[in-house]
Every structure is written in C-alpha cells, then in structure tokens.
C-alpha cells in the first residue's frame, strides 16, 4: 500500500515536471525553428520573411531563456538572429524608428 501511495504521489509530480519540460522544449524548438527561418530568408535576401519570423520570436524570448536555464543550467548565448539580425534588417528597409520595440511587442 505504501509503495502504491508513493507511486501515486510521485507519479503526479513526475507528470507535471514532464509537462513543464515538454512545454519548455516546445518553446526552445520553436525558437530555433524561427531562427533557422531568419537565416534562410536572409540568405535569400528576403528581408520581409526574416522580419516576420523575428517578430514571432519576441513573445517566446522569456520562455526560451527560462527553458535553456532549466534544461542546461545556464543561458550562455551571446547573439540571437531574432534580435540582432532582424533589427538591423528592419532599420535597413525602413521599418519604424524603433525596430526592437516591435520585436518585443
């Protein structure tokens, strides 16, 4: 009976932890997918598609950083295509005067 209760209580905690990791992994995966889209669009000189993908990363940034810290113990990335490349492209093609504000909306 004691083993059953341990599994019952422990199982729920494990399920919750798995769900959190799954959600974090989904965000991390989506972030890197969008980063790849930005790189491909930039390579094809398609600024508008690169910027569109970058705009999608803005809402993911906080969860992405938290997911990396949870999965790897730290966040050690020094550059981000969504922040560095897209903001430059927005400025070059004449997007609004504060491209970073748009990325992070």
N, C-alpha and C positions, 0 to 999 in steps of 0.2 A: 504494500500500500504506500509506504514511504517513497519508494522508487517511482511509483506512478505519479505522486504529487510533485516530486522533483522534476520529472519529465514534463508534466503539465505546466508548471510554473516556468521552468527553464525554456520549454518549447516556445512559449509566447514571447519571451524576451528575445530568443534567437530569431523568431519570425519578424519581430519589429526591427531588430538590427539588420536582418537581411533586406527588409523593405527599404530602410534608410540607405543602405549601401547600394541597393538597386536604383533608387532614385538619384543618388549622387553619381553613380556610374552612368546613368542615362544623361545627366547634365554634362558630365565630362565628355562622354561620347558625342553628344550633340555639339558641344563647343568645338571639339576637334574636327568634326564634320564640316562645320561652318568655316573654320579656319582653312581647311582644305579648299572649300569653295572660293574663299577670298583669294587664295594663292592661284588657283586655276584661272579665275576671272582676271586677275591682274596679269598673269602670263599671256592671256589672250587680249590684253589691253581693253578689257570690258569694265570700265570704272563703275558703271551703274550697278552691275551684278555684284561686284566686290563690296560696294557700299551697302547694298540691300542685305547681303549676308552679314556684314558687320553690324548692321542695325539689329539683327536678330540675336546677336551675342550679348548685347547690352544687358538685357534682363537676366541673362544666365551668369554674368560675371561673379556675383556674390556667391551663388551656389557652387560655381565652378571652383573658386578659391577654397571654399569650405570643404568641398569634395576631395580636392587634391590634398589638403591638410589631413583630412580623415584617413584617406587611402595611403598616403605616402609619408605622413608625419610632418610635412612642411610644404610650403609653396615656394618654389625656387625659380619660377620662370622669370626671366628678365625682360621679355618682349612678348607682345601679343599682336597678331595680324589685325585683329578686330580693332585694337586701339591705335596702334602706330601706323599701319599701312592705310587703313580706311580713312583715318582723319586726314592724312596727307592727300589722299585722292579726293576727298571732299573739298579740301581747300583748292586743289588744282583745278577742278572742274567748276568751281564757283558755287558750291553749296553754301548754305547760310554761314554767317561770320563766325559762329562758334560750333564747329563740327563735333567737338567732344560732347557738348551738351546734348546734341541729337543722338549720339551713340548711346548715351547713358539714360535716355528718357525711358 
